[in-house]
Structures are given as C-alpha cells and as structure tokens.
Amino acid sequence: MWSGITRFSLVCLRFDDYHQDVDNDTWVEVLSRYDDRGLRGVIAVCPKFEGNRLSADVVEFLHELRRNGWEIAQHGYEHEDVGKGRGGLLYDERSEFGGLDYDEQKRRIGAGRDILESHDIEPTTFIPPWHEYDRTTIRALAANDFDCINEGRWPFPRTVEGITLVPTHVPAITPSMLGAGVVTLVSHPQLEDHPMRNAKAVAGYEDRLRTPSEIVDWWRNRSTLSRLIDSAGMSY
C-alpha cells in the first residue's frame, strides 16, 4: 500500500504543454479551480509550439496566476522530437534536447527564453519535453540564466553544475510510495478525463505544496541534506 503524501514530503503540482494553440478555455477552467482552492503550481509553457509563437492573447491568464503565486516555467522551445532520448523501459526515446550539441541546445533554450521575455516572463525553471535531457542541457541552461530543471529520477533534489534538479519521480519507487522526499505531480489539463485528481491527492497536505523555484531556495539555503548529496557529485 502506498503511504502517499506525508509531513515528510514536498510536492509540486505541474501542468504541462501550455502553448499558442492550446484549448485555452479548458486550461482557464481547470487552473482556476485549482487556484480557487488555494492550490498553486507550475505551468510548463512552450514558447513556439509547432512553429506558432506564444502571443499576448494567451499570456494574460498566465500573468493572473503568477500574481497569485504560481510559477511560469519554460517547456522546451518548439516541443519537437529532434534529439535522442534515453529510451528503454524507464525513459522516452523522444527528446528535443538530448543528444544535440551544446551550441544547438543553447540556441534553442535561448530562443525560447527570448519569446517568454517578450511577454514579461523571466523563467528560472526549465522543463524538458518528454522528461528527456542530458548533461549538455544542464550546461546550456546555466548559460541561459536558469537555475532549476524540474526533472530527474531521484527522491531528493541535487545541484549539478549550478542547476538544481527538482525531481519528478523515481522509476518504480516514488516519494508517493516512500512518504518522503520531493515529488512532482504532472498533468495535462487538455487531455485529462479527471483534471482535479491531483487536487485530491494533496488534500489535507496543502501546506506541503511548493513551486520548483521554492524547492530550489529550500534546497540551496536551508537543507543540511542538500550539502551531503550535492557534495557527492551525483549525476543527472
């Protein structure tokens, strides 16, 4: 039996794939329901989905949520499968960044950031499409003024080359099973039959909710465990 979220857990609510051609009415309805309950999360925004740049008409809602304590993260650049994921049973074969050289990854990340900044969004958290990235991605993120990647398969964060990895889950074993650590609950509002399921998952533990940037602040500034894990030099 899963122990579920406990007082030893920190939880991020993440909403993936907000972009120019999204079903905006569905997103507004679902995220407003979370917001009305006082539940904050991180919105993974794709700057240029299938060639269509983010425009002002779909950004206004993001600014409203940000004023209420939500975080806006950059979700890749064009969300296209041009790289190579790790594949196998535990990972995806698709990637927008994995396997590409440093210059191309840096260009893509920077181009996406430029689009978001044109809408007065200055992200510090990056979310790679299909959960896939490599060590080169981390270096390219540092060069583009990010300090967090909301991805990784460990029960606790760690900092690699100046980028703090805030985990999503561990293959086969998650903090939801262990009842401790950091976990990100990911959903896609436009695809969900039960879009409020993660609200139910955190019921009674709303005070354990954090955005990725808040996890980074905690990990870097207050956590004794962070010094032990980061000093061990664990890989991504």
C-alpha positions as CSV (number, residue, x, y, z in Angstrom):
1,M,0.0,0.0,0.0
2,W,1.3,3.4,-0.9
3,S,1.9,5.7,2.1
4,G,1.1,8.7,0.0
5,I,2.0,12.3,0.7
6,T,3.1,12.9,4.4
7,R,4.6,15.6,6.5
8,F,8.0,14.4,5.2
9,S,7.0,15.2,1.6
10,L,7.2,18.3,-0.5
11,V,5.0,18.4,-3.6
12,C,5.0,20.3,-6.9
13,L,1.8,20.5,-9.0
14,R,2.8,20.8,-12.6
15,F,0.7,21.5,-15.7
16,D,2.4,20.6,-19.0
17,D,2.1,21.9,-22.6
18,Y,0.5,25.3,-22.4
19,H,1.1,26.8,-25.8
20,Q,-0.4,29.1,-28.5
21,D,-2.9,26.6,-29.9
22,V,-4.0,25.1,-26.6
23,D,-7.6,24.7,-25.7
24,N,-7.4,27.9,-23.7
25,D,-11.0,27.6,-22.2
26,T,-10.2,24.2,-20.7
27,W,-6.9,25.5,-19.2
28,V,-8.6,28.6,-17.7
29,E,-11.4,26.4,-16.2
30,V,-9.1,23.8,-14.7
31,L,-6.4,26.0,-13.4
32,S,-9.0,28.5,-12.0
33,R,-10.5,25.6,-10.0
34,Y,-7.0,24.8,-8.5
35,D,-6.4,28.5,-7.8
36,D,-9.8,28.9,-6.2
37,R,-8.8,26.2,-3.7
38,G,-5.6,28.0,-2.9
39,L,-3.5,25.4,-4.7
40,R,-0.5,26.8,-6.6
41,G,1.6,25.1,-9.2
42,V,4.0,25.5,-12.1
43,I,2.8,25.9,-15.7
44,A,5.1,24.5,-18.4
45,V,4.8,26.9,-21.3
46,C,6.1,26.0,-24.8
47,P,7.3,29.2,-26.4
48,K,6.8,28.2,-30.0
49,F,4.6,25.1,-30.5
50,E,4.7,23.6,-34.0
51,G,6.0,26.9,-35.3
52,N,3.4,29.1,-33.7
53,R,4.9,31.6,-31.2
54,L,3.2,32.4,-28.0
55,S,1.1,35.6,-28.3
56,A,-0.3,38.1,-25.9
57,D,-3.9,36.8,-26.0
58,V,-2.9,33.5,-24.3
59,V,-0.4,35.1,-21.9
60,E,-2.8,37.3,-19.9
61,F,-4.1,34.4,-17.9
62,L,-0.6,33.3,-17.0
63,H,0.1,36.8,-15.5
64,E,-3.0,36.5,-13.4
65,L,-1.9,33.2,-12.0
66,R,1.6,34.4,-11.4
67,R,0.3,37.3,-9.3
68,N,-1.4,34.6,-7.1
69,G,1.9,32.8,-6.5
70,W,2.1,30.4,-9.4
71,E,5.3,29.8,-11.3
72,I,5.7,30.0,-15.1
73,A,8.4,27.7,-16.5
74,Q,9.9,27.3,-20.0
75,H,8.9,24.0,-21.6
76,G,11.4,23.4,-24.3
77,Y,11.4,25.6,-27.3
78,E,9.3,24.1,-30.1
79,H,8.4,20.8,-28.4
80,E,9.7,18.8,-31.4
81,D,11.4,15.5,-31.5
82,V,14.8,16.3,-32.9
83,G,17.1,14.8,-30.3
84,K,17.6,11.4,-28.8
85,G,16.1,10.2,-25.5
86,R,17.5,7.5,-23.3
87,G,14.7,5.1,-24.2
88,G,14.3,1.7,-22.7
89,L,11.6,0.7,-20.1
90,L,12.1,3.7,-17.9
91,Y,12.7,6.6,-20.3
92,D,11.4,8.1,-23.5
93,E,13.1,7.8,-26.9
94,R,11.9,11.2,-27.9
95,S,13.7,14.4,-26.9
96,E,14.1,18.0,-28.1
97,F,17.5,18.3,-26.5
98,G,19.2,15.0,-25.6
99,G,22.0,14.2,-28.0
100,L,22.2,17.6,-29.6
101,D,25.5,19.5,-29.3
102,Y,26.0,22.4,-26.9
103,D,25.6,25.2,-29.3
104,E,22.3,23.9,-30.7
105,Q,20.9,23.3,-27.2
106,K,22.0,26.7,-26.0
107,R,20.4,28.3,-29.1
108,R,17.1,26.6,-28.6
109,I,16.9,27.4,-24.9
110,G,17.8,31.0,-25.6
111,A,15.4,31.4,-28.4
112,G,12.5,30.1,-26.2
113,R,13.6,32.4,-23.4
114,D,13.6,35.4,-25.7
115,I,9.9,34.7,-26.6
116,L,8.9,34.4,-23.0
117,E,10.8,37.5,-22.0
118,S,9.0,39.4,-24.8
119,H,5.8,38.8,-22.7
120,D,7.4,39.9,-19.5
121,I,8.0,36.3,-18.3
122,E,11.5,35.7,-17.0
123,P,11.6,31.9,-16.2
124,T,14.1,30.4,-13.8
125,T,12.8,26.9,-14.2
126,F,13.1,24.7,-17.3
127,I,11.0,21.7,-18.1
128,P,12.3,19.4,-21.0
129,P,9.7,17.9,-23.3
130,W,9.1,14.1,-22.7
131,H,11.2,14.4,-19.5
132,E,14.3,13.9,-21.6
133,Y,17.6,15.9,-21.4
134,D,21.3,15.2,-20.9
135,R,24.3,16.8,-19.2
136,T,24.8,19.2,-22.1
137,T,21.3,20.5,-21.4
138,I,22.3,21.4,-17.9
139,R,25.3,23.4,-19.1
140,A,23.2,25.2,-21.8
141,L,20.6,26.1,-19.1
142,A,23.3,27.6,-16.9
143,A,24.5,29.7,-19.8
144,N,20.9,31.0,-20.3
145,D,20.4,32.1,-16.7
146,F,18.3,29.3,-15.5
147,D,18.9,27.8,-12.0
148,C,16.4,24.9,-12.0
149,I,15.3,22.0,-14.1
150,N,12.0,20.3,-13.0
151,E,13.0,16.8,-13.9
152,G,15.0,13.9,-12.5
153,R,14.6,10.5,-11.2
154,W,15.7,10.7,-7.5
155,P,13.6,11.2,-4.4
156,F,15.5,14.4,-3.5
157,P,16.9,17.4,-5.5
158,R,20.5,17.8,-6.2
159,T,22.6,20.6,-7.8
160,V,24.7,19.8,-10.9
161,E,26.9,22.5,-12.5
162,G,24.8,25.3,-10.9
163,I,21.4,23.8,-11.9
164,T,19.2,22.3,-9.2
165,L,17.3,19.3,-10.4
166,V,13.8,19.2,-8.7
167,P,12.7,15.6,-9.3
168,T,9.5,14.4,-10.8
169,H,9.7,10.7,-9.8
170,V,11.9,7.7,-9.4
171,P,11.3,4.8,-11.7
172,A,9.3,2.1,-9.9
173,I,9.8,3.8,-6.5
174,T,8.4,7.3,-5.9
175,P,8.1,9.6,-2.8
176,S,4.4,8.8,-3.0
177,M,5.4,5.3,-2.1
178,L,8.1,6.2,0.4
179,G,6.1,9.0,2.0
180,A,9.2,11.2,2.0
181,G,11.2,13.4,-0.4
182,V,10.1,15.6,-3.3
183,V,7.7,14.6,-6.0
184,T,6.1,16.5,-8.9
185,L,2.6,15.5,-9.9
186,V,2.3,16.1,-13.6
187,S,-0.9,16.6,-15.6
188,H,-2.1,17.8,-19.0
189,P,-5.3,19.7,-18.5
190,Q,-6.4,19.4,-22.1
191,L,-6.0,15.6,-22.1
192,E,-7.3,14.7,-18.6
193,D,-10.6,12.9,-18.0
194,H,-10.2,13.8,-14.3
195,P,-8.3,17.1,-14.2
196,M,-8.7,17.6,-10.5
197,R,-7.2,14.2,-9.5
198,N,-4.0,15.8,-8.2
199,A,-6.0,18.3,-6.1
200,K,-7.5,15.2,-4.4
201,A,-4.0,13.7,-4.0
202,V,-2.8,16.7,-1.9
203,A,-6.0,17.1,0.1
204,G,-5.0,17.7,3.7
205,Y,-1.4,18.4,2.9
206,E,-1.8,21.7,1.1
207,D,0.9,23.2,3.2
208,R,3.4,20.8,1.6
209,L,2.9,22.4,-1.8
210,R,5.9,24.2,-3.3
211,T,6.8,25.6,-6.7
212,P,10.1,24.4,-8.2
213,S,11.8,27.7,-7.5
214,E,10.7,27.5,-3.9
215,I,12.2,24.0,-3.7
216,V,15.4,25.4,-5.1
217,D,15.5,28.1,-2.4
218,W,14.9,25.5,0.3
219,W,17.5,23.1,-1.1
220,R,20.2,25.6,-1.5
221,N,19.7,27.7,1.6
222,R,18.2,25.6,4.3
223,S,18.7,21.9,3.7
224,T,21.5,20.1,5.5
225,L,20.8,17.1,3.3
226,S,21.5,19.1,0.2
227,R,25.1,19.7,1.2
228,L,25.7,16.0,1.6
229,I,24.0,15.0,-1.7
230,D,25.5,17.8,-3.8
231,S,29.0,17.2,-2.4
232,A,28.7,13.5,-3.5
233,G,28.6,14.7,-7.1
234,M,25.7,12.6,-8.2
235,S,24.9,12.7,-12.0
236,Y,21.7,13.8,-13.6
